[in-house]
Amino acid sequence: MSSATGQRNVRAGYSRGGGTVKGCVQKVHSPDRSLNDSLAGEIQTFLTDEDQLHTYDDLTKVNPVTPTTVLKCLQARYRVKVFYTHAGCTLVALNPFQPIPDLYSLDVMKEYHCALQPQEAKPHIFIVAEEAYRNVQGQVEPVNQSLVVSGESGAGKTWTSRCLMKYYATVAASSSVVKSQNTVERIERRVLDSNPIMEAFGNACTLRNNNSSRFGKYIQLQLDRCQVLLGASVQTYLLEKTRVACQPTNERNFHIFYQMMKGATDEQRKEWKMSHGQHFVWLPNAEKSLEEDCFQETIEAMVHLGVNAERQGQIFRILAGLLQLGNVSFCSSADESQPCNLEQQSKDAMQRAAELLRVPTEELQTCLRVRTLKAGKQSVFKPCSQAECSVRRDCLAKTIYAQLFEWLVTFINNSICADKSTWCNFIGVLDVYGFECFQINELEQLCINYANEKLQQHFVAHYLKAQQEEYVSEGLEWSFVKYQDNQSCLDLIEGSPISVFSLLNEESRLNRASDAKKFRIRLEKELCDKANISWDKFSKEPHFSVAHYAGKVDYQIQGMVEKNKDPVPPELIDMLQKADNPLLQQIFADKETESSATKGLSKVTVVSKFKNSLENLMRILHSTTPHYTRCIKPNPECKPLTFKKEEVIMQLEACGIVETIHISAAGFPIRIPFKSFLQRYGLILKYSRFNSGTPSADMEADSVDILPQEVEKLLRVVLQHQTIDLDSEKRNSLVHCGRTKVFLTQLMLDLLEDQRRTILSRCAFSIQCCWLRYQRRRRHIRHRSATLIQAAVRSWRVRRQIQRWNKAAAVIQSTWRKRRALLKSLAEAELDDAKDFIEEDVPVLNPVIRERGSVQLSTIQEPVTVRGWPMGLALASAPSITVSLTATGFQKMMSVMASLNLPSRRGEYKVETNQYTQGLASIRAQPRGSVKMHYQRSPLLYADRHPEQKTDVTGFNEILLEKTL
């Protein structure tokens, strides 16, 4: 790559930035000799301590900021294998050209994702990813994010994009709920598996990069309201399809062809008609082995995305057919009226190509060698020259491959894209081809470099130009930092009414053969007043030179108009629509509709289509919050850990890193309108203990006077809370209030977010306390209610049981009374005549004896009165005794007689009554004579014994005893 046009002079006197904000740094004065000497001295002093240069993880801390100091810091960090460095609002990534262990592991992802302040951690690509993810979580407008990865070819953009996608897939999956975990894993796997397929079909080995993207892609990672990954969509830009049929010197075709050659099995080779020793013209440098030549990885990715074996077979047969088509060569015919001839090897290759593409061989030969011209309703067939036959062959291969690539992109989107109603935000990852400059640069390089100019212009407009203009419009005292504005280069390429693209399109729409020399003359005539274009009048090949932001590039005019036309003969389309390959029929089914729809209109050229798609991309970028990562290529040979100063300094100057550092160091990277600022941070003023108690203004009010006052009051509360001195100069270094916006540094934003988070935590704690108190009160009331209900039920059950007991007792008592009355009546009926009853005075019993129911003994010859049970307790003291007793009452009489009958030593004791010998006159009558009884010691053992069945007592007494028992 040639050197960049014009060196940007870094002004002297910069102190942590070239621009100034009032109270932040001194204003820039015109340089003089003393200032230059002073700056050189500062640089020398700064570079003296080389051991500390690698510690500058943010280049805004470098003082002074010059290309030399920035370069030295990057070189020192690269030497100690530190490859990421902050450069203000951007991240600089140096390509190590070798795998670095544990730099992108899962543990590192979790470390940055769980960090409270990721900006304070070591610079890493995951910091940029996490910042964008937290912006989506915080719903900071604009909510949608875009990660723009830029740099030259071979700087590491594709690898960086791959790491970003893996990070988001991991972070989004880890934040999902359990019930959707399987779904997230499936989507994450599909999103990541789209990379190997896209790289296999869209990347190739070039002189500057072994895995160079030959197309641009913008991947939208779709997130729901919980920031869970639901799907993704891929938008592609300008596939370099000419590489299929034409590979530059020492470069290779797309990776997929080499993967098929090196990874196919014998069975697949037989099916694809690819023998081991076969040579293909369109596969140069096939002996070169690369890490990307992994066929099995591509196959597995296809399976995970849902491409079945049958569809895979159709895809690979088409690709094998294209390789066979490349081996077809034509030779001129002796008769110009006849089509070109084919050699025998070319005939075999043509036969195999037709069989693989599933088209008739004769029809394929005819389409490649004969051109069909329309004359009204009639068709005229005209043989093609040898050059035209080769062009038609290449055109067929490019058309098939481009359509197959578009079909793959559509299939991937259908497989991984979520329904629009399910996701609400997205994070976009942009990976486009880097700036290119080769020995021969054609239309593809012009479009690629034009895309890089657009991205650089977006960076300049967003970070360099817009910020400084906004500072001035908002009333900040700001001295502008000079930067390279590439708007003039864009006006040259795409401007209106006259530009390179407009003239190229106009030439392409003319119905005539293009002439490179005439087109060069026209360019020189129409664009002579443009400063960014030049011509070498002594060059043999017609060309023009464009001074891009990254350097000067010479473009070859020969063939540029034909490539812009991109004509596809209709007979080729008709043949492919009739092919027996179902996939070819599907991908070319809409071609006829498109042709009829655009009939009579101006044909859309390649640059017009690319310009429109790029404008759509820029609209997306302007509507999102961009995050820039600048990938730097340390050396052109891609050698591991090799740092070449000239290569790096050229890239730093081209992409405006030094100017970015100046503006970031002196300016305010965060700008929030007053209304949005109060809506987000107004609660700090409402709940802060430093609040004076005055009511805050209505958030919906749009008064120009009220909102600034509320913002000032809020900022004063925040600074008082942090015990920061309110000196005007120090305060303006952290925050500045403009006319409509608040300008903040990252430190001030962190302070605001910390206080907001603290207040929200306090409010959440209060809500939790109220909720817990409410729940506990409710639980207590429920417990008390349950206790009352249980007590009432228990008391009811007890009352019911007692009532049942009372009823049962009443029934028992009633029954017992009835029985007792019945027995009494029976006894009275059996009484003797009242004359025989001699009523004697019953001796008065001792109250104790009466209560206990025992007997009273006497040694004198007097009757013994029995008043209780058991009587044996009273007779336990004598082994043998003769007493006389009188028992009153029928029941007592029966008890006495039952207790006096002892079972042991039958016959030894004998009980006799006067009724026994004299007959029973009446149970209630007084016995005549004494009752003689003989007792053993301790009759208590027999107190509960029943009378014997056989007893000496006869008569009515025996009958009564048996009934009693």
Secondary structure by P-SEA (a helix, b strand, c coil): cccccbbbbbccccccccccccccccccccccaaaaaaaaaaaaaaacccccccccccccccccccaaaaaaaaaaaaaacccccccccbbbbbbccccccccccaaaaaaaaaccccccccccaaaaaaaaaaaaaacccccbbbbbbbbcccccaaaaaaaaaaaaaaaaaaaccccaaaaaaaaaaaaaaaaaaaaaacccccccccccccbbbbbbbccccccccccbbbbbccccccccccccccccccaaaaaaaccccaaaaaaaccccccccccccccccccccccaaaaaaaaaaacccaaaaaaaaaaaaaaaaaaabbbbbbccccccccccaaaaaaaaaaaaaacccaaaaaaaacbbbbbcccbbbbbbbcaaaaaaaaaaaaaaaaaaaaaaaaaaaaaaccccccccccbbbbbbcccccccccccaaaaaaaaaaaaaaaaaaaccccaaaaaaaaaccbbbbbbbbbaaaaaaacccccccaaaaaaaaaaccbbbbaaaaaaaaaaaccccccccccccccccccccccccbbbbbbccaaaaaaaccccaaaaaaaaacccaaaaaaacaaaaaaaaacccccccaaaaaaaaaaaaaaaaaacbbbbbbbbbcccccccccccaaaaaaaaaaaaaaaaaaaaaccccccccaaaaaaacccccccccccccccccccccccaaaaaaaaaaaaaaaaaaacccccaaaaaacccccccbbbbcaaaaaaaaaaaaaaaaaaaaaaaaaaaaaaaaaaaaaaaaaaaaaaaaaaaaaaaaaaaaaaaaaaaaaaaaaaaaaaaaaaaaaccccccccccccccccaaaaaabbbbbbcccbbbbbcccccccccccccbbbbbbbbccaaaaaaaaaaaccccccccbbbbcccccccccccccccccbbbbbbccccccccccccccccccccaaaaaaaaac
